[in-house]
Amino acid sequence: MKDGDILAHINRLIAEERELRTSLAAGSVSSHEENHRIRYLEEALDQAWDLLRQRRARREFGDDPGAAAPRPIEEVEEYQQ
């Protein structure tokens, strides 16, 4: 996965979050459903940003960024927003 692919994935997640919030405002989504989906989107965004940071850091030091992998959700789920 290239940096551009990661950024495109991040943009899709952000667009999905906006759609969800619009649906909630229109009353077509329950707040419970939204909270569950928002949590999923936050975790996915955290992982995508983390992967992008890892790749860029590795590139600075000359390592192969192809070996970078996202951190497990359990490891990053307590990150402050």
N, C-alpha and C positions, 0 to 999 in steps of 0.2 A: 504494500500500500504506500502510495506516494503522499507527500505533504498536501498536494492539491486534493487528493481523494479524501484525506482526513478533514480538510477544511470544508469540502462539499458535504460530508457526513454531518459535521457540526452545523452547517447552515440548514440541512434538512431537519435536524433535531430542534433547532430554534424555531423554524417555521411550524413544526408540529406543536410546539409549546404555545405559540401564538394562536394557532387554530383552536387548541384546547381551551385556552382562556377566553376566546371569542365565543365558543360554544357554551361555556359556563355562564358568561354574561347573558347569552340568549336564553338560558334556562334549559338547554337540551342535554346537559351533563350534570350529574349529581356531584356535590362537593366531595363525596367519598371516592367516586370514580376519578375525579380530577386529582385528588391528593395522591392516589395510588399511581396514576399515570405521570404526574409531575415528578414524583420521587424516582420513577424509572428513568425519565428524561434527564433529571439531574445527574443520576449515576452514569448514564451513557455519555453525557457531556463531560463529566469529570474524567472518565476514561479516555475519551477522544483527545481532550486537551492534554492529559498526562502523556499519552502516546506521542503527541506532536512535540511536547517539550523534551521528552526522552530522545526522540529522533534528532532534534536540533542540537541538543547538548552533545550527543554522541558524534555528530558530524563535526562539531567544533574541535573535538579531540581526536579526530581521525578514525574513529571506529566505524564499523559497518552498521548503518542505521536499520538495515533489513532485519537484524536480530531483535530489535526493540519489540516489546509486547506490552499491552495494557496491564495495569495492576489489577489484581482481583478486587471485585466490589467490596468484599469484606475488609480489605485493607484501606480503602479510601472512603468508605461510607460515612465516617465520622468527620470528614473534612468540613471546615467552616465555610459557609457560603458567603 
